[in-house]
Amino acid sequence: MKKNILVVIVLMNLLLFSCSSNSDKADAYGNFEAEETVISAEVNGKLLEFAVNEGDEIKKGDIVGMIDTIQLYYQKKQLKAKKAAIETNFSNIVSQVAVIDEQIKTLEKEKARVEKLLKSQVATQKQLDDIVGQINVLEKQKASVKSQNASLFAEIEAVNSSIEQIDDQLKRAFIVNPINGIVLGKYVKQFELVNAGKPLYKIADMSEIILRAYISGEQLDDIKTGQKLRVEIDKSADENHVYEGTVIWISSEAEFTPKMIQTKKERVSLVYAVKIRVVNDGKIKIGMPGEVYFK
């Protein structure tokens, strides 16, 4: 009799444990990831300064390094000298154009005065026509002077454009951090030669982190973008940290469960990836596993 009672008690405990386990089982599992940004060099040269180390927290707009600009400085100096030489060659032309512009300006004033007098029938139409004719002649002279020296004007415009490009490159020689975040990787060291496009460091904003989880096709009706969910991470063997997450993306295509899922049965199942944004209090790290509860 006692043996039968003991068996019943054991079975009841197993049943209760099973029900409790099922009720506490998460609806989805996944791992946390961050939106990582790789910062690259924008000009060629030696990395004279580079104040970046893995784990550093840096802010948007911080200047974290500088690439040698001496060659750019010499190029700009040569362009300025070339521009000065061109300006010397056509300084007389500029003066001629300025004189003609002043003559036209004077005649425009006289034209306005004669037009008023003509309305009062004090001046004649011939006086107005003569002034208009003189203005037309001066405009043609001005156009002739400028057309004869069009190549010089085009050359100085090209030099100005080249100087603007050098100024832009000088600005890009300063490495400006584009976002708030934590440095995840450092790829170069100070005084190394770098080329435009070479990765310098990797950074991620850890204030918000993404949980990439996987759900079955049967669960698609239970989740939608913008939905608030409960997300948990391990705190201890018996406790979890609890967060609120927001669904920001649901894959439109099914895929096989990633290999990181433990059982083979689950790995060969077709699932849909979802991304859940979670505000990070500093406890969540990249790669950490997380659990999702729909209700």
Secondary structure, DSSP 8 states (H G I E B T S, - for coil): -HHHHHHHHHHHHHHHHHHHHHHH--SEEEEEE--EEEEE-SS-EEEEEE---TT-EE-TT-EEEEE--HHHHHHHHHHHHHHHHHHHHTHHHHHHHHHHHHHHHHHHHHHHHHHHHHHTTSS-HHHHHHHHHHHHHHHHHHHHHHHHTHHHHHHHHHHHHHHHHHHHHHHHTEEE--SSEEEEEE---TT-EE-TT-EEEEEE--SEEEEEEEE-GGGGGG--TT-EEEEEEESSSS-EEEEEEEEEEE-SS-EE--TTSSSHHHHTSEEEEEEEEEE--S---TT-EEEEE--
